[in-house]
Amino acid sequence: MGNDGGSIPTRRELVKEAAKDPNNTQVKETQTEKLQYYWSHCSLSQTALTPPIVSDSTGNLYNKDAVLEDLLNTSKDTQDGNVAGHDRTFGTIKSLRDVVEVRFSIDKEEEDSNTKSSEVRMICPVTGKRLGPGVKAVYLVPCGHAFAETAIREMPGEQCLECNEHYSSNNIIPILPVSSTDKDRLRDRLSKLQSEGLTHSLKKAPGSSKKRKQTRPNKEAEADADEIDETAGPSLPPKKTGIETSSDAIKNEETAALTARVLVEQADRNKRRKMAPNENLKGLFSSSNGMAAKQSDFMTRGFSIPSGAKR
């Protein structure tokens, strides 16, 4: 191959050993490096994590400004006609209701004299342990305070140790989960919240409030109609007339009956108005044939020139 007169090597001569699957130690090292990176970098913008820090339903950490910028760009792409857009959050973040601000307890310690700077560390306020790849951390919904999992598991009651806000065991979210059990639990939790019309932050989803507002007036109208039926007793059925199209379109029985009565009264009033003589036009006409006016004296009926008189 190298113009040295040698032979062409075969694959079995170049590949001495087959590829081996990584052992447990190598898998843990790779996993630790990945966790260490995402504990210090935003999963969306790949920049360093700086407060305010938010998290979605899967436990990933983001910079809040990066989430806002991504939401604005997604809405702009939708308006421009780009349906696919660039959803870098895999559909977990569609609005700010899908994230919760994680409130870490910060511990600042001085580094060695060579750097002369301070390092911001996120610690558990109960145990004092540093939260990161070596410690399994969780945060509570909806308050967002972060603790070590051991502190939450050992403390009795379901009340936040920082703000005394109540929470349920299902709303304990692991940060950057690794095990498949935690990931399946978070997936089931999100599907249950979506069926109830809620988001990850336990706030109402944007579409659920409109549906409830549309159904609520109908329920209130039915309740009012039931109260009127109980107090007023059985109502008389409306008379069948030719004007029933407008009342048939009304679903409320009391309103339909009242509308039918008004329409019947209005029709009767119009009939009486047409049949009654008009007083204004009655004075212009006379019921006599006009003979009495000819026989009366001209002093009483007015002066008129005879038709045979000479002019």
Salt bridges, closest charged atoms under 4 A:
ASP70 OD1 - HIS86 NE2 3.85
ASP70 OD1 - ARG88 NH2 3.45
ASP77 OD2 - HIS86 ND1 2.64
ASP107 OD2 - ARG121 NH2 3.25
GLU109 OE2 - ARG121 NH2 2.77
GLU119 OE2 - ARG130 NH2 2.91
GLU149 OE2 - LYS136 NZ 3.66
GLU149 OE1 - ARG153 NH1 3.87
ASP182 OD2 - LYS136 NZ 2.87
ASP184 OD1 - ARG187 NH1 2.77
GLU220 OE2 - ARG216 NE 3.17
